[in-house]
Amino acid sequence: ELSFPWSCWYSDSHRRRSAERISWYNMPSVELAKETRKAALRAAEIELETAQWEGDEADQAAALAKVGAARLSVKKVEQATSALQEAYDLYVEMADQEGQVTAQVGLAAAEQASGNSAVALKAAESARKLAEQAGQLSKAIEACNVAMEAAFALGKPEVAVRFAKEALMLRRRAGNAQEVITAEREIVRACLRAGDSAGALRAAKKACARMCEASDWQGQASMLRTAAEVHLQLGRADVARQAAEEALEVLKAHGALQTSADAGPLRSIVAEAFVAKGEEPPMSGARAAALGALGQLESALKTQQHGAIKESTRKLEAAGAYTHQDIALVLGPVAQNDPSAAAFIRRHMPISTVSEDPATNAQVASLRQFTAEPPRGETDKVKWVQTMGKITLSYDVDGDALTEDAFDVQLSIYQLQVSVNGKKLTSMSGQLAGNVDFESSWWKLHKEEARIRTRGVDSDIKKLTLVVHLTKQLHKAWPRLWYKEKAEMAKMEARGHFSWTEEMHAASQQATEKATLKKLSVGSPGTDGKLASPLAAPSGRFTFAPDDLCVALAVSQTDTAVIVSVHFDAEAISVAQETIALEELLAADIGEETVSIFLRGHEQFPIISGNLARPISPELASWRLTNSDAFRSRQREPSAPAPTLEVRLEKGSSRGKWPTVFTSCWQHRLMLKNYDELEELQYFLQEDEAARKTLAEKEANPKKPKPSDEEGGGDGEEATGADDDAAELAEMEALRGAVLTDAQREDLRSRLAAWRPLRFEGLPGAKLIGRSDLELQDGTFSIGVTGVVDEITKRTGCAGNAQWNSALGRYSYVR
């Protein structure tokens, strides 16, 4: 018999069976395109069972390849590798070269996902050669992409650049101009990651020429910006300014000077170029607006008004034309006088923003956002920008007299609907490409004064922009803004659910509630506009701490970079994601000789913090969330790899292997490794207590027997009563069997009393960071007390009880 419930379908004619089979065979690729990966996996497995039932080896191999791809998409790496290997073996037996290429590329990707970068690199190289021989250019390009990632992971940037160039050649052979432009961009990124600035400049120059030929003015401006940034880093201020000004001219020629996200940074490059030559940046309208926004940001930081800070930051980024000197001069004094303002600046600066520490004049890169591809787009006049954790929509509204009361913004887990004066705004309404978190999403109506000239007469107007900020449920990039394209099915959340059990009915009701449109609040979350930590609980304690999430820390290095890895427990990080986006949770500050990785709102107790043995280039620091098998054994569910935050620090002039990475290092305590023992002891005691209580209630209130025939009961009733009595006796016996003996209970209680927390080991040689809220029995409590005593002794020059100081007129530790 078939092992799936659709076996009855295959008892009909061959025509119907073939039609159903074709439907299921097409399902995996469709579902993967719509990113419903679990559904794709189920469909692929059904396809595999169908092919096995029919005994067709070719179909089995194709289905196994799809199952492997689907499992890889849901992070089931080991199972994916097994399926892909089976597919590859079948293709070898059938001498199917195209199938071998598909399976081998998948195997290379699986090895890279499992952290076996060396194996992945070899497999990808082999797959690329085989794909070229078979004329499968698209598969050869995929193999090159896998090889690039593997090479970077192995610390071989020159190999990654070589594969990027090979991918460019393959795209040229394919004859797709847009794909060629994409490959040029990949080469620029690869060269920058490899530290090959000259190569990046050459690639950017070629990319600009091709984009000009393809009339891709946006890409041309983006590449000119890249070239300007590289020239500025190399100290070529004049060339950097020339490239930035050329990019601004391109944007101006296409009327995008006020709307392009590149315009602000390009103006800042021009200003930085003047400063690099010891000159004052010329005063322009944009620079005047930037300095004004900096002044507003200074005032907002002093008063800690969240709304004003967000608005002034937005104006600053839009205007550009400011320098790091401007930031240090204006915000430096605020940060020095107010530690909370300094923490806010570190916490809310954009990704890889390089600022100056006012105390040391050293550069500090603040990592706060995870870049997503594509980073921005425009759909039906709706502009959107995204990171891995959030996506922001903006739409220019006609009519300067409208107020927020005219707008009705409703949101569900998968759908957005906007109405203006009761009329649905089609451009801003639809099913979203991914699911969002309703509680942390918001919208606002932005008003900006503008002046227009009509028939030679200047007039002031208010430019209105509707801004909707959505927090993603999952840490991932969206390929587009809206979900539904032509010929696509409705999103899974929009379909009905049939419930077979009460549990399914409850889950269905909960899903229906989340899928129901609800009115979205105006303005960003906060209390009376005051700044608040996203992790602060009502009790004042933080909801999450590093020892709730982290199972391991690791540090490695290549000739060009240092990689600091923080390994999380998959279950714990999943629970955290239900409350807060990972992008709002994780943060890192990178200095020239320092690194600090922490949870936002928990800066005083970082996950890891240290002083580097040699200087690095903070402006080139990057990070990513990935998976690793290195500490799979520490997972509560070891079948899945550990979610891992990797922070990559590019070495400066001191390349090559360092004798040691840190001169001094501190780390937070990690998760408990014997929590399962505590959970088991508590579970047995609780189950025993529940069984005793139920048994006592039943013995105190015995069930009355059913009436016999003599008392008026029939034969059927007598049989039913006997069955009920037997069931009652069986239940009583089961309860008595579940009750522990006194010796067993005493043993469990003594083991529970003797239980002490044991934590995972951290980095060798790292010191433990003390906390004020540690448990008394925790081994680090005494360390914290000792640290406080030592600090007081060092500061006062004495220990012991305070004594009367006549000069001070009070008791004092100072002698």
C-alpha positions in Angstrom: 0.0 0.0 0.0 1.0 3.6 -0.5 2.3 5.4 2.6 0.3 8.6 2.0 -3.4 9.3 2.2 -3.9 10.1 -1.5 -3.6 6.5 -2.6 -7.2 6.3 -3.6 -6.5 8.9 -6.4 -4.3 6.4 -8.2 -7.0 3.7 -8.6 -8.6 5.7 -11.5 -7.5 5.8 -15.1 -4.0 6.3 -16.3 -5.0 9.8 -17.6 -6.1 11.1 -14.2 -3.1 9.6 -12.5 -0.8 11.3 -15.0 -2.5 14.7 -14.5 -2.3 14.4 -10.7 1.3 13.4 -11.0 2.2 16.4 -13.1 0.4 18.7 -10.6 2.5 17.3 -7.7 5.7 17.4 -9.7 5.2 21.1 -10.4 4.4 21.9 -6.9 7.9 22.1 -5.3 9.3 24.7 -7.6 6.1 26.8 -7.4 6.1 26.7 -3.6 9.8 27.5 -3.3 9.3 30.5 -5.6 6.6 31.7 -3.1 8.9 31.0 -0.2 6.5 28.6 1.5 9.4 26.2 2.1 7.7 23.8 4.4 4.9 23.3 1.9 7.5 22.8 -0.8 9.1 20.1 1.3 5.8 18.3 1.8 5.0 18.4 -1.9 8.5 17.2 -2.9 8.2 14.3 -0.5 4.8 13.3 -1.9 6.3 13.5 -5.4 9.1 11.2 -4.3 6.7 8.6 -2.9 4.7 8.8 -6.1 7.9 8.2 -8.2 8.9 5.3 -6.0 5.5 3.7 -6.3 5.6 3.9 -10.0 9.2 2.6 -10.1 10.5 5.2 -12.5 14.3 5.8 -11.7 14.4 9.1 -13.7 11.4 10.5 -11.8 12.9 9.2 -8.5 16.2 11.0 -9.1 14.4 14.3 -10.0 12.2 14.0 -6.9 15.2 13.3 -4.7 16.9 16.4 -6.1 13.8 18.5 -5.3 13.5 17.0 -1.8 17.2 17.8 -1.2 16.7 21.4 -2.3 13.6 21.8 -0.2 15.2 20.3 2.9 18.2 22.6 2.4 15.8 25.6 2.3 14.4 24.7 5.7 17.9 24.2 7.2 17.7 20.4 7.3 21.2 20.1 6.0 22.1 16.5 6.9 18.8 15.2 5.4 19.3 17.4 2.3 22.8 16.0 1.8 21.5 12.4 2.0 18.7 13.1 -0.6 21.0 14.9 -3.0 23.7 12.1 -2.7 21.0 9.5 -3.6 19.9 11.6 -6.5 23.5 12.0 -7.7 24.1 8.2 -7.5 21.0 7.5 -9.5 22.0 10.1 -12.2 25.4 8.4 -12.4 23.8 5.0 -13.0 21.6 6.5 -15.7 24.6 8.5 -17.2 22.4 11.6 -17.0 25.0 14.4 -17.0 22.5 17.3 -16.6 21.1 15.6 -13.5 24.5 15.0 -12.1 25.2 18.8 -12.4 22.0 19.7 -10.6 22.7 17.2 -7.7 26.4 18.2 -7.4 25.6 21.9 -7.2 23.1 21.1 -4.5 25.6 19.0 -2.6 28.2 21.8 -2.7 25.6 24.2 -1.3 24.7 21.7 1.4 28.4 21.3 2.4 28.7 25.1 2.7 25.6 25.4 4.8 27.0 22.7 7.2 30.2 24.7 7.6 32.4 22.3 5.5 33.7 25.1 3.3 36.8 23.2 2.0 34.6 20.3 0.8 32.1 22.8 -0.6 34.8 24.6 -2.6 36.0 21.4 -4.2 32.5 20.2 -5.0 31.5 23.6 -6.5 34.6 23.7 -8.7 33.8 20.2 -10.0 30.1 21.1 -10.5 31.1 24.2 -12.5 33.4 22.2 -14.9 30.7 19.5 -15.4 28.0 22.2 -16.0 30.1 23.9 -18.6 30.7 20.6 -20.4 26.9 20.0 -20.3 26.2 23.5 -21.6 24.2 24.4 -18.4 25.4 27.9 -17.9 22.8 28.8 -15.2 24.1 25.8 -13.1 27.7 26.8 -13.7 26.9 30.3 -12.4 25.2 28.8 -9.3 28.3 26.7 -8.7 30.5 29.8 -8.9 28.3 31.6 -6.3 28.7 28.7 -3.9 32.4 28.6 -4.5 32.7 32.3 -3.8 31.0 31.9 -0.4 33.1 28.9 0.4 36.3 30.8 -0.5 35.5 33.8 1.7 34.6 31.4 4.6 38.1 29.8 4.2 39.8 33.2 4.1 40.8 32.9 0.5 39.4 36.2 -1.0 41.6 35.9 -4.1 39.9 32.6 -5.0 36.5 34.2 -4.4 37.4 37.0 -6.8 38.5 34.5 -9.4 35.1 32.7 -9.2 33.3 36.1 -9.4 35.1 36.8 -12.7 34.3 33.3 -14.0 30.6 34.0 -13.2 30.9 37.2 -15.3 32.3 35.3 -18.3 29.5 32.8 -18.0 26.9 35.5 -17.9 28.4 37.1 -20.9 28.1 33.8 -22.8 24.5 33.7 -21.8 24.0 37.0 -23.5 21.8 38.6 -20.8 22.9 42.3 -20.4 21.2 42.6 -17.0 22.9 39.5 -15.7 26.3 40.8 -16.8 25.7 44.0 -14.8 24.8 41.9 -11.8 28.0 40.0 -12.2 30.0 43.2 -12.4 28.5 44.3 -9.1 29.4 40.9 -7.5 33.1 41.4 -8.6 33.2 44.8 -7.0 31.8 43.4 -3.7 34.2 40.5 -3.9 37.2 42.7 -4.4 36.2 45.0 -1.6 35.8 42.0 0.8 39.2 40.8 -0.4 40.8 44.1 0.3 41.7 44.6 -3.4 40.8 48.2 -3.8 42.4 48.5 -7.2 40.5 45.5 -8.5 37.3 47.0 -7.1 37.9 50.2 -8.9 38.6 48.5 -12.2 35.5 46.4 -11.9 33.4 49.5 -10.9 34.7 51.3 -14.0 33.7 48.4 -16.3 30.4 48.1 -14.6 29.7 51.8 -15.1 30.4 51.5 -18.8 28.1 48.5 -19.2 25.3 50.2 -17.2 25.6 53.3 -19.3 25.1 51.1 -22.4 22.1 49.4 -20.8 20.7 52.8 -19.8 20.7 51.7 -16.1 21.3 55.1 -14.6 20.5 54.0 -11.1 23.1 51.3 -11.2 25.6 53.7 -12.8 25.1 56.1 -9.9 25.5 53.3 -7.4 28.8 52.1 -9.0 30.1 55.7 -9.1 29.3 55.9 -5.4 31.3 52.7 -4.8 34.2 54.0 -6.7 34.1 57.3 -4.8 34.1 55.5 -1.4 37.1 53.4 -2.4 39.1 56.4 -3.7 38.3 58.3 -0.4 39.6 55.3 1.6 42.8 55.3 -0.4 43.3 59.0 0.2 42.5 60.1 -3.3 40.2 63.0 -2.3 40.1 64.8 -5.6 39.2 61.6 -7.6 36.6 60.6 -4.9 35.0 64.0 -5.2 35.0 63.9 -9.0 33.3 60.4 -9.0 30.7 61.5 -6.4 29.8 64.7 -8.3 29.5 62.7 -11.5 27.0 60.4 -9.8 25.0 63.4 -8.5 24.9 64.7 -12.0 23.5 61.4 -13.2 20.8 61.5 -10.6 20.0 65.1 -11.4 19.6 64.4 -15.1 16.9 61.8 -14.3 15.1 63.9 -11.7 16.1 61.6 -8.8 18.3 64.0 -6.8 15.6 64.4 -4.1 14.4 60.8 -4.0 17.5 58.5 -4.5 18.9 56.9 -1.4 22.4 57.4 -2.9 22.1 61.2 -3.0 22.8 61.9 0.7 25.8 59.6 1.0 27.2 61.1 -2.3 27.0 64.6 -0.9 28.7 63.4 2.3 31.6 62.0 0.2 32.0 65.3 -1.5 32.1 67.0 1.9 34.6 64.5 3.3 36.8 65.0 0.3 37.2 68.7 1.1 38.0 67.9 4.7 40.6 65.3 3.6 42.4 68.2 1.8 42.2 70.5 4.8 39.4 72.6 3.3 36.0 73.7 4.6 33.2 72.0 2.6 31.3 74.7 0.6 28.0 75.8 2.1 25.1 74.5 -0.1 21.4 74.1 0.6 22.0 70.4 1.4 24.8 71.2 3.8 22.8 73.9 5.5 19.9 71.4 5.9 22.4 68.8 7.3 23.9 71.2 9.9 20.4 72.3 10.9 19.4 68.6 11.3 22.5 68.0 13.5 21.5 70.9 15.7 18.0 69.5 16.1 19.5 66.0 16.8 21.7 67.6 19.5 18.6 69.2 21.2 16.6 66.0 20.9 19.3 63.9 22.5 19.6 66.3 25.4 15.8 66.0 26.1 15.6 62.4 24.9 12.6 62.9 22.7 12.3 59.8 20.6 10.1 61.3 17.9 12.3 64.3 17.4 15.4 62.1 17.3 14.0 60.0 14.6 12.8 63.0 12.5 16.1 64.9 12.8 18.1 61.7 11.9 15.9 61.2 8.8 16.5 64.8 7.7 20.3 64.3 8.3 20.4 61.1 6.2 18.3 62.7 3.4 20.4 65.8 3.2 23.9 64.2 3.4 26.7 66.8 3.0 27.9 66.3 6.5 31.3 64.9 7.8 32.5 62.9 10.7 34.1 66.1 12.0 30.6 67.7 12.1 29.2 64.8 14.1 32.2 64.9 16.6 31.9 68.6 17.0 28.1 68.7 17.5 27.3 65.4 19.2 30.7 64.9 21.0 30.0 67.2 24.0 26.5 65.6 24.4 28.0 62.1 24.5 30.7 63.2 27.0 28.2 64.8 29.4 25.4 62.3 29.1 26.3 58.5 29.0 22.7 57.6 28.0 23.0 59.9 25.0 26.3 58.2 24.1 24.7 54.8 24.4 21.8 55.9 22.2 24.2 57.1 19.5 26.0 53.8 19.5 22.7 51.9 19.6 20.9 53.7 16.8 23.6 54.6 14.3 23.0 53.0 10.8 24.9 49.8 9.8 28.7 50.2 9.7 28.4 53.9 10.4 31.9 55.1 11.3 32.0 57.8 13.9 34.7 59.2 16.2 34.9 58.5 19.8 35.1 62.0 21.4 37.4 60.7 24.2 40.0 58.9 22.1 39.4 60.3 18.5 39.4 56.7 17.4 37.0 55.4 14.7 34.1 53.2 15.9 31.9 51.2 13.5 28.4 50.5 14.8 26.8 47.4 13.4 23.0 47.6 13.8 21.4 46.4 10.7 21.8 43.3 8.4 21.8 44.2 4.7 19.3 42.5 2.5 19.2 42.0 -1.3 17.6 43.8 -2.9 18.1 46.7 -0.5 15.4 48.9 -2.1 12.9 49.0 -4.8 9.8 50.8 -6.2 6.5 49.2 -7.1 3.6 51.3 -8.5 5.0 54.6 -7.0 5.5 52.9 -3.6 9.2 53.2 -2.7 10.5 50.6 -0.2 13.8 49.9 1.6 14.5 46.8 3.6 17.0 45.2 5.9 16.8 41.6 7.1 14.6 42.7 10.0 12.3 45.4 8.7 10.9 47.0 5.6 9.8 50.6 5.2 7.3 51.8 2.6 6.8 55.5 1.5 4.2 56.9 -0.8 3.8 60.5 -1.9 0.2 61.7 -1.2 -1.7 64.2 -3.3 -3.3 67.0 -1.4 -1.5 69.1 1.2 -4.6 69.6 3.4 -4.9 66.0 4.5 -4.3 65.0 8.1 -3.7 61.7 9.8 -7.5 61.4 10.6 -8.1 61.0 6.8 -6.0 57.8 6.8 -7.1 54.3 7.8 -4.1 51.9 7.9 -4.9 48.3 8.7 -2.5 45.4 9.0 -2.6 41.7 9.5 0.2 39.1 9.7 0.4 39.0 5.9 -1.7 41.9 4.4 -1.7 45.7 4.4 -4.6 47.9 3.5 -4.6 51.7 3.4 -7.6 53.9 2.8 -7.8 57.7 2.4 -11.1 59.4 3.2 -12.8 56.0 3.0 -11.3 55.1 -0.5 -8.9 52.2 -0.7 -5.4 53.2 -1.8 -4.7 50.4 -4.3 -1.0 51.1 -4.6 -0.5 50.7 -0.8 -2.8 47.7 -0.3 -2.2 44.0 -0.9 -0.7 40.7 0.4 2.9 41.2 1.5 5.8 39.1 0.3 6.5 37.9 3.9 4.8 37.9 7.3 5.1 40.8 9.7 4.8 41.5 13.4 1.7 43.7 14.0 2.8 44.9 17.5 6.0 46.5 16.4 4.8 48.0 13.1 3.6 51.5 12.8 2.9 54.3 10.3 3.1 58.1 10.2 2.3 61.0 7.9 5.4 63.0 7.2 4.9 66.7 6.3 7.7 68.7 4.7 7.6 72.4 3.7 8.4 72.9 0.0 8.4 75.8 -2.4 7.2 75.5 -6.0 7.1 78.1 -8.8 4.0 78.3 -10.9 3.9 80.9 -13.8 6.8 82.7 -12.3 5.2 83.0 -8.8 6.7 81.1 -5.8 4.3 79.5 -3.4 4.8 77.4 -0.3 3.2 74.0 -0.1 3.3 71.0 2.3 4.6 67.8 0.7 2.9 64.8 2.3 4.5 61.3 2.5 2.8 58.3 4.0 5.4 56.1 5.7 4.6 52.6 6.9 7.2 50.8 8.9 6.8 47.0 9.1 8.8 44.6 11.3 9.4 41.2 9.7 8.6 38.0 11.5 11.6 36.2 10.1 15.1 37.3 9.7 15.2 37.2 5.9 15.2 39.3 2.7 12.1 39.8 0.7 12.5 39.4 -3.1 9.8 42.0 -3.7 7.2 44.0 -1.8 4.0 42.3 -2.7 3.3 38.6 -2.7 0.7 38.1 -5.4 1.9 38.1 -8.9 0.0 37.1 -12.1 -1.2 33.5 -12.1 -0.2 32.9 -8.5 -2.4 31.3 -5.8 -3.5 33.2 -2.7 -1.1 33.2 0.2 -1.3 30.3 2.6 -2.5 32.5 5.5 -5.4 33.7 3.3 -6.7 30.2 2.7 -9.3 28.4 4.8 -8.3 25.7 7.3 -10.1 22.5 8.0 -9.8 21.3 11.6 -9.7 17.6 12.4 -9.1 17.9 16.2 -9.7 20.4 19.0 -6.0 21.4 18.9 -6.2 22.0 15.2 -9.4 24.1 15.7 -7.7 26.2 18.4 -4.6 26.7 16.2 -6.9 27.6 13.2 -8.7 30.2 15.3 -5.4 31.7 16.4 -4.2 31.8 12.8 -7.5 33.4 11.7 -7.2 36.1 14.3 -3.6 36.9 13.2 -4.8 37.0 9.6 -7.6 39.5 10.4 -6.9 43.1 9.4 -6.6 45.4 12.5 -6.1 49.2 12.8 -2.4 50.0 13.0 -1.3 52.7 15.4 0.2 56.0 14.4 3.8 56.8 15.3 6.7 54.7 16.4 6.3 52.6 19.6 7.3 54.2 22.8 6.0 55.7 26.0 5.3 59.5 25.9 8.0 59.8 23.3 10.7 58.8 25.8 13.5 56.5 24.8 13.1 53.0 26.2 15.1 49.8 25.8 13.2 47.3 23.5 14.2 44.6 26.0 13.0 46.3 29.2 10.3 44.3 31.0 7.6 45.9 33.3 9.6 44.8 36.3 12.6 46.8 35.1 14.6 43.6 34.4 15.6 42.7 30.9 13.5 40.1 29.1 16.6 38.4 27.6 20.2 38.2 28.7 23.2 36.6 26.9 23.0 33.6 29.2 19.4 33.0 28.0 20.5 32.6 24.4 24.2 31.9 24.0 25.8 28.4 24.1 29.3 29.1 22.8 31.8 31.7 21.7 34.6 31.2 19.2 37.4 33.3 17.7 39.3 32.4 14.5 41.5 34.2 12.1 42.8 34.1 8.5 45.6 36.1 7.0 43.2 39.0 6.3 40.5 38.9 8.9 39.5 37.9 12.5 36.1 36.2 12.9 34.3 36.4 16.2 31.4 33.9 16.4 28.5 33.9 18.9 26.6 30.5 18.8 23.0 30.6 20.0 20.5 27.9 21.0 18.0 27.5 18.2 15.0 27.1 20.5 16.0 30.0 22.7 16.6 32.4 19.7 13.2 31.3 18.2 11.5 32.3 21.5 13.3 35.6 21.4 12.2 36.2 17.8 8.6 36.0 18.9 9.1 39.0 21.1 11.6 41.1 19.2 13.3 41.1 15.7 16.9 39.8 15.8 17.9 43.0 14.1 16.6 45.0 17.1 18.2 42.5 19.5 21.8 42.2 18.3 24.5 44.9 18.1 28.2 45.3 17.8 30.6 48.2 18.2 34.0 47.8 16.4 36.9 50.1 17.1 40.4 50.1 15.7 41.7 47.9 18.6 38.4 47.0 20.4 35.4 44.8 19.7 32.1 44.6 21.7 29.1 42.4 20.8 26.0 42.8 23.0 22.3 42.7 23.2 20.7 46.1 22.7 19.6 47.6 26.0 22.2 45.3 27.7 25.4 47.1 26.7 26.8 47.1 30.2 27.0 43.3 30.1 28.2 42.5 26.6 28.3 38.9 25.2 32.0 39.4 24.5 34.3 42.4 24.7 38.0 42.6 24.2 41.1 44.6 23.2 42.7 43.4 20.0 46.4 42.6 19.8 46.7 44.7 16.6 44.7 47.3 14.8 42.0 46.6 12.3 39.9 48.6 9.8 36.6 49.3 11.6 35.0 50.7 8.4 35.3 47.3 6.7 33.7 45.4 9.6 30.7 43.3 8.6 28.4 40.7 10.2 25.9 38.1 9.2 23.6 35.5 10.8 24.3 31.9 9.6 24.3 28.3 10.9 27.1 26.3 12.2 27.7 22.7 13.3 30.6 23.5 15.5 28.5 23.4 18.7 25.6 21.3 17.6 26.1 19.1 20.6 25.2 22.0 22.9 21.8 22.6 21.3 18.8 21.5 23.3 17.6 20.0 20.0 20.9 18.7 18.5 19.3 17.6 15.2 19.6 21.2 14.0 22.8 23.4 13.6 23.4 26.3 15.9 22.2 29.8 14.7 25.5 31.8 14.7 26.3 35.5 14.6 29.6 36.0 12.7 31.4 39.3 13.1 34.2 39.7 10.5 37.0 42.2 11.3 39.2 43.0 8.4 42.9 43.3 9.5 44.6 46.6 8.8 48.3 46.8 8.0 49.2 43.9 10.2 48.1 41.1 8.0 49.1 37.5 8.4 48.5 35.2 11.4 48.6 37.0 14.7 50.2 35.1 17.7 47.1 36.0 19.7 43.9 37.8 18.8 43.1 39.5 22.1 45.4 41.1 24.7 42.5 41.0 27.1 39.0 39.6 26.7 35.8 39.5 28.8 32.7 37.4 28.2 29.3 37.0 29.7 28.3 33.7 31.3 26.7 31.2 28.9 23.6 29.1 29.0 23.1 26.2 31.5 24.2 22.8 30.2 22.4 20.8 32.9 19.0 22.5 32.6 17.5 19.2 31.3 18.4 17.5 34.6 16.6 20.2 36.5 13.6 20.0 34.2 13.4 16.2 34.5 13.5 16.3 38.3 10.8 18.9 38.5 8.6 17.1 35.9 8.6 13.8 37.9 7.8 15.5 41.1 5.0 17.5 39.5 3.5 14.4 37.8 3.6 12.6 41.1 1.8 15.4 42.9 -0.9 15.5 40.2 -1.4 11.8 40.3 -1.7 11.8 44.1 -4.2 14.6 44.0 -6.4 12.9 41.3 -6.2 9.5 43.1 -7.2 11.1 46.5 -10.2 12.8 44.8 -11.4 9.6 43.2 -11.0 7.5 46.4 -12.9 10.2 48.4 -15.7 10.2 45.8 -16.1 6.7 44.4 -18.3 6.3 41.3 -21.7 4.8 42.0 -22.3 1.4 40.2 -24.9 1.2 37.5 -28.4 -0.3 38.4 -28.8 -4.1 37.8 -31.8 -5.8 36.0 -33.6 -6.3 39.3 -33.5 -2.6 39.9 -35.0 -1.9 36.5 -31.8 -1.9 34.3 -31.8 -3.8 31.0 -29.2 -6.1 29.6 -27.6 -3.3 27.5 -27.4 -1.0 30.5 -25.8 -3.8 32.6 -23.1 -4.3 30.0 -22.5 -0.6 29.7 -22.2 -0.3 33.5 -19.7 -3.2 33.7 -17.6 -1.6 31.0 -17.6 1.7 32.9 -16.6 0.0 36.1 -13.8 -1.8 34.4 -12.5 1.4 32.9 -12.7 3.1 36.3 -10.7 0.3 37.9 -8.1 0.5 35.2 -7.8 4.2 35.6 -7.3 3.8 39.4 -4.7 1.2 38.9 -2.9 3.5 36.4 -2.9 6.3 38.9 -1.6 4.1 41.7 1.2 3.0 39.3 2.1 6.6 38.5 2.5 7.5 42.2 6.1 7.4 43.4 7.1 5.5 46.5 8.3 7.5 49.5 11.9 6.4 48.8 11.6 7.6 45.1 10.2 10.9 46.1 12.8 11.5 48.8 15.6 10.6 46.3 14.2 13.1 43.7 13.9 15.8 46.3 17.4 15.3 47.6 18.7 15.4 44.0 16.8 18.6 43.4 18.2 20.2 46.5 21.7 19.2 45.5 21.3 20.5 41.9 23.6 23.4 41.0 23.7 25.2 37.8 26.6 24.2 35.4 27.2 26.4 32.4 28.9 25.9 29.1 32.6 26.7 28.9 33.5 30.0 27.3 36.6 31.2 25.5 39.9 30.0 27.0 41.5 32.8 28.9 38.5 35.1 28.8 37.5 36.8 32.1 33.9 36.5 33.3 31.8 39.7 33.4 30.1 40.1 36.8 26.4 41.1 37.1 24.4 42.6 39.9 21.5 40.2 39.5 23.3 36.9 39.7 21.9 34.1 41.9 23.6 33.7 45.3 24.5 30.1 44.6 26.0 31.0 41.2 29.8 30.7 41.1 30.2 34.1 39.5 28.4 35.9 42.4 31.6 35.8 44.6 33.6 37.0 41.6 31.3 40.0 41.3 31.6 40.8 45.0 35.4 40.4 44.9 35.6 42.8 42.0 33.5 45.5 43.8 35.7 45.2 46.9 38.9 45.4 44.9 37.6 48.5 43.1 36.7 50.2 46.4 40.1 49.3 47.9 41.9 50.6 44.8 39.9 53.9 44.9 40.1 54.5 48.6 43.4 53.0 49.5 42.0 50.9 52.3 39.7 48.1 53.3 37.7 47.3 56.4 35.0 49.4 58.1 34.5 53.1 57.6 36.0 55.4 60.3 35.2 58.9 61.5 36.9 61.6 59.4 37.0 64.9 61.3 38.0 66.9 58.3 35.0 65.6 56.3 32.7 65.6 59.3 31.4 62.0 58.5 32.4 58.4 58.4 34.6 57.6 55.4 36.8 54.9 53.9 39.4 57.5 53.1 42.2 57.6 55.7 
